[in-house]
């Protein structure tokens, strides 16, 4: 933007015999030098920040220092960027006619105003889109963590690797239930989080025979306390009970989605066929999320069976550390040869959506960098415009213009550019993030509040950036500025 201020230099050099090609070579060389220094600093910064990025994104990216293509690509990219950045000012400046420059009849900096404004709009549009994306990602993450899942994941400790207990698992469970901190316990590795067991099957209604439409459904082997421990609601019918001997043989509990898929208005007492094995429905539970929220709730059934992979404990509210110490003590008595390994169900659920959290952090970083770059562009443009209008500002001050009018004079035009940026960024951000939210079966609705916050952030940052130059210009001593003329 300030390259046109070198017009007098161009005029003098042409007067003493410099060719247009000499000037073009000079300006392109300067631009490429800036580009090389920038690329060098950029590569060093990338190398220094790579461990932080790897930790944030859960990646193991390394700088390919030894690759034959790495250095040549950097050099070619630096040359290309330098050439593209320097072409316009090089040909523009070298075309000045010395007589016009030295007479002072050249309107310095008046051209390319649309280009400068367009670049500022592009930079701030990008920044606002990234701000919108960051806000929506964090709001979606909060929605996931706060959503009603159909089961209670709070205060549930999952003891892993309990298969080593074998036949003594039931006895171990009873010992845990004696602890005052343990409310209930269940033995089953079929849990509604990643890492839990899964078992897909095909079910048919017995009254429709083999000709009936089979539906895919999960069949989980659980014990009598599974539904109570995870806080799953029984919609109709009843839970498993040791009072009914048939519950351990051929009773089944299905979720509401499976009832709908089977086309049953009242599923209680109906018989289902699973690959030749017959089950009688004794209860229907409310649908609960046993997969990521990116997927719809599918059909699920529960049967009594042994699965010793893990034991889940519902704790009473209170001192969790005290409860864990008591549980560890019971474990050490039963399995002295192996240390206890446990996790919390709510943390495991959160880990299912780590990719969303990681994306939020990455977009947050990108948004900060984009805002920084946009502010640098706006700062440079405002500095340039203040420099160009310094004489005008001085005359206005001499004639009695107040601080408020000078500040408004220098900021209004920039505010128009920012408002245009926000107007462009809103539909772009809405479209991109709507497409991203389509990956989730359950997601937030994008409201106007998000766009308002993003726009407010962009405007505030822009005003702070511009104000530095505008306030400085409004406080200049006009006599000093005019004396230079």
GIZI-V267556 format. One record per pair of residues at least 12 apart in sequence whose C-alpha atoms are under 7 Angstrom apart, sorted by the first residue. I is the first residue (numbers start at 0). J is the second residue. Records with the same first field share a line. If there is no record, write none. Layout:
# GIZI-V267556
I=J, J
This chain:
# GIZI-V267556
0=383
1=383
2=88
3=92, 107, 108
4=107
6=92, 100
7=100, 101
9=92, 93
10=96, 97, 100, 101
11=97
13=97
14=97
19=93
22=93
23=89, 90, 93
26=85, 89
27=82, 85, 86, 89
30=81, 82, 84, 85
31=78, 81, 82
34=77, 80, 81
35=77
38=77
46=62
55=357, 360
56=357
119=373, 376, 377
120=416, 417, 419, 420
122=373
123=373, 417, 420
124=420, 421, 423, 424
126=366, 369, 370
127=421, 424, 453, 454, 457
128=424, 427, 428
129=362, 366
130=366, 453
131=428, 449, 450, 453
132=428, 432
133=359, 362, 363
134=449
136=355, 359
137=359
139=442, 443
140=355, 356
142=443
144=349
148=287, 288
149=231, 285, 286, 287, 288
150=229, 230, 231, 287
151=229, 230
152=229, 344, 345
153=345
154=313, 314
155=311, 312, 313, 314, 343, 344
156=311, 312, 313, 341, 342, 343, 344
157=309, 310, 311, 312, 341, 342, 343, 344
158=309, 310, 311, 340, 341, 342
159=308, 309, 310, 340, 341
160=308, 309
161=307, 308, 309, 310
162=307, 308
172=184
175=326
180=314, 315, 322
181=312, 313, 314, 315
182=313, 314, 315
183=228, 312, 313
184=224, 228, 310, 311, 312, 313
185=222, 224, 225, 228, 310, 311, 312
186=221, 222, 306, 307, 309, 310, 311
187=220, 221, 222, 306, 307, 308, 309, 310
188=306, 307, 308, 309
189=219
191=288, 289, 290
192=289, 290, 347, 348
193=351
197=217
198=217, 218, 219
199=215, 216, 217, 218
200=215, 216, 217, 218
201=213, 214, 215, 216, 273
202=214, 215, 216, 271, 272, 273
203=271, 272, 273
204=270, 271, 272
205=270, 271, 272
216=298, 299
217=298, 299, 300
218=299, 300, 301
219=300, 301, 302
220=301, 302, 303, 304, 305, 306
221=301, 302, 303, 304, 305, 306
222=303, 304
223=239, 240
228=313
232=284, 285
233=282, 283, 284, 285
234=283, 284, 285
235=282, 283, 284
236=267, 281, 282, 283
237=281, 282
238=282
246=303
247=303
249=277, 278, 279
250=278, 279, 280, 281, 302
251=278, 279, 280, 281, 300, 301, 302
252=280, 281, 282, 283, 300, 301, 302
253=282, 283, 284, 299, 300, 301
254=283, 284, 285, 286, 298, 299, 300
255=283, 284, 285, 286
256=286, 297, 298
257=298, 299
266=280
267=280, 281, 282
268=280, 281
291=351
292=439, 440, 441
293=438, 439, 440, 441
294=439, 440
295=440
327=339
374=461, 464
378=464, 465
381=465, 468
382=468
385=472
390=480, 481
393=477, 480, 481
396=477
397=477
402=473
405=473
406=469, 470, 473
409=469
410=465
417=458
421=454
425=450
